[in-house]
């Protein structure tokens, strides 16, 4: 199936079995996206074949590679091309020719077409880029959410759609912060992935050496980048994540303190309680009691007893 859409592409070849879902930017609650001069956006599950060529595009094009692979050809690499991997973003400024195609049989992508205007002026004078995305996974989730909510006809759906639209804009702005160096971007992404891994394995007895190995850098380097980009030293960040989860357990479950200690990787309830008191200035038992009293007070306020 060949389409020639002059506004979007000089040549566009997409296999018919592909699934392309366009965001409803004319929806009333898509206003935050329209206000940022996004002229078209779509979530695509490309299958079989996809090839796109633009000689002189009038818009900036963003491609978030959620899953699968592609290859990009530009003036800098007209023959060999540059690979596009999962978790990467492709930034293609207006008025610079490019061609890309999928590699393999399946490629999930999110496309954004941005107006060549003052809003996106910081893209205009750059060259085509392929780099690790800071927001690819999150953007996939909120794009799915926006698409789902705009299909529902109820007040809560409209509110949710509006919030999803605002998140889409926030993630685009975060991704397109051109002042940050590629090296800093990559390190931030590696740290985000590390802390995500730690959050899912809080019972593990983490050491600085373990953390550094996960990131692929030395413990000394991890100290520096963790303090700079996370605001905590490595083991301080592990403790911070454990304490956040501890508060969730104390508020929302009736788990015993010794059970929480075990779930969070502490040898016993005494070492956990000591760490929690340093963090929250009260013992786990006192924290739970305060939260129960707070909930009771809020419940009474709701029924008008206060």
N, C-alpha and C positions, 0 to 999 in steps of 0.2 A: 504494500500500500504506500503510495508516494503522494505527499502533499506538498504544495508550494505555497507557503504562507509568507508573503513578502515582509510583513511586519515582524514575524518571529524567526524565519529562517529562509534562506535561498533554496535549500534542499532539506527535506525532512522525511526520513524513511523509518517507519515504525511498524513492526509486525502486528497483524490484526489481533493476535492473542494477548497483546499487552493491555494493561489496565491503567488508564490515566484519569485520575480524579482531580478535577479543577476546583480550587477553593472559590466559594461564592463571594467574590469581592463586592458584589452589588448588594449583599445582605446588609441590613441596617447596622448590625453589630460588628461588621468588618471595617467600620470607620477608622479605627487606629491603624489598620494596614493600608487603607487608601490614603490616609493622611501622610504616610511615609512614602507615598508615590510608588507603591508596588502595583504594577499594572497587570500582572498575571502571576499566578502561583498554582502549582499542581503537585500532587503526590503520585508518582508513577511506579508501577511494577512492570518493568520492561521485560519482555520475554521474546526469545528467538532472535530478533534483530532490531537494532536502533542505530541510525547514522544521521548526524546533523551537520550541516555546513552553513556558515554565515560569512558572507564576504564583507559586509559593512553594516553590522548590527546597530540599530538605533537605540537599543536598550543595553543596560548592563545585565549580565546573566550570572546567576549563582546556581551551582549544582551541588547539592549535598548528597554524597554517596553513602547511603545508609547500609546497604548490603550488596555485595557483588563488586564487579570491576568494570572499568572502562579505560579508554586511552584518548588522550588529547593531543591534537596537532595545532601548532600556532606558528607564527613567524619565527620564533626562536627554535622550534623543533618541528619543521615542516615534514620531515620524513620518518624519523625515528619515533617521535611522539613521546609523551610523558604518561606513565601509568596513573590511573585513578583508582585508589584502593578504598575499601570500606572504612568509614569514619573520617573521610577526607572531604574537604570542600574545594570546589573549583570556582575561581573568581575571574570572570571574563568581562573586561571593560568594553564599553560601547566603541564602535568604529575601529575595532581590531579584529581581523579575520580569524576564524578558528573553525576547527572541525573536530568532532568527537564521535566515538562509537562505543558500544558495549563490548565487553569481552566475556565470552561464555554465553550461557542461555538465560540467566536471570540477573536483573540489576534493579534494585529498589533505589529510587532517587527522589529528592524534593527539589523542584525548580522554582526559582523566583526571578521575575523580570522586573528590573528597577528602572524607573525613568532616568534618562540622561539629563539630570537637572541639578540645581544647586544643592538639593537635599543630599544627593550622592556624589557631590563634587570630588570628594576624597578618593573615589574610585577611578575617576576619569583619567588621571595622569599616571596610573599604575600599569603594569604589564600583567598578562594572564598568569594566574598563580594556581598551584595545586598544593594544598597544605593540610595538616591535621586540623580537624574542626574541633572547636571548643564546645559546640552545642548540638552536634549532629543527632545524638540519641534523644536529647530533650526536645529538639525541634520536631523530630519524627512523632513523638508522643503528643505534643500540643497541636500539631497539624492534624493528626488523626482525631483529636478531641474536637477541634474546631469543625471539621467536616461532619462529625457525628451530630454535634449540637445544632448546626444550621439546618439539619433535616427534621428537627423536632419543632413542634408548634406549641410552645408553652413558655410562660414567663421565666421559669428557672433555666430553660434551655437558652433563652436569649441572654440571660445574665452570664451563663457559663461560656457562651460563644464570645461574648465581649471580653471576658477574662482571657480566654484562649488567644484572641486576636492581640490583646496587649502583650501576652507572653511571646507570641511570634515576633512582634516588633522588638521586644526587649532582647530576644536571642539574636535577631539579625544585627542589632546595634552592637551587641557584645562580640559577635563574630567579625564584624567589619571595623573594629577598632584598629585602624591602620598604623597608629602611632606605636603600637607594641611590636617589638622585634619578633621575628619567626622563632628564634631560640627560646624566648620567654613564653611564647604561646605553646610551644611543644612541651616545655617543662611543666607548665601549668596543667596541661592535659594529662601528662603522666602522673602528676600529683593527685589530680582529681580521681584518676583511675585507681591509684594506690589507696586513697582514703575510702573509696567505694568498696574495694576489696577488704580492707580492714573492718569496715562497718558490717560486712556480711560474715566476718569471722572473728568476732570479738572474744570468743572463748579461747582463741589461740594465744599461746604465750609468745607474743611478739617481742623481738629485740630490734635494736637499730640496724643490726646486720641483716636481719630478715627483711626489714622495710627497704633498705638500700638495694638488696638483691631483687626485690620486686620491681623497683624502678630502673635497675640497671646502672646505678651510679655508686660511688664510694660513700661510706657512712659520713665522711667529712663533708662531701658535697651535699648530701641530703640535709645535714644540719643547716647549711646556708640557704638552700632553696626552700626548705620547709618554713624556716623562720621568715623568709622574705615574702613568699606567696601565700602561706597559710596562717601566718601570725603565731605559730607555735613551733617549738622544737619537736622533732619526730615523736618521742615518747610522750611529750605533753599532748600532742594531737591524739594519740591513741587513748590516753586517759580522758581527754575531752569527749571523744566519741563514746567511750564506755560510760561516762557519767551522764551524757545525754540519754543513752539507752536506759540507764539505771533509773532515771527520773520517769521515763515512760513506763517502765515496769512498776514502779512504786505508785504511780498515779492510776494506772489502768488495769492492774492485775492484783491478785491477792497472794502472789508468790512470796514465800518466806525469804528473808534476807539472805540466808545461806544458799538458797536456790538461785537468787539473782547473782550472788557472788560467783557461783559456779558457771552460770551462763556467760558471765563477762570476763572469765579467765583468771579470777582471783583464787588463791590457794584455800582461803577460808573466809568466813564472814567477818572476822576481826580485821584482816588486811583490807577487805572491801569497805567496811565501815569507816576505817581510818582515812582511806582515800576519798570517800564520799564526803566526810566531814571537812576535809581540807578544801574540797571543791565547792560545797554548798553551805558551809558554816553551820551545819546541823547534821545530826545523825540520820541514817535512812529512816528509822522509826519516827523521829520528830518530823522529817519532811513529809512522810505519808500522813501523819496526823494533821499537819497544817493543810495539806491538800484536801483531806476529807472535810475538815471544817469549812474550807473555802467553798467546796462544792455544795455543802448543806446551806451555807449562807446565800449562795447564788440561786439555789432552788427555791428558797423562801422568798427571795426578792422577786422571782418570776411569778409567784402566785400572790404577790402583794402583801406579804406578812411583814415586810420592812418598808 
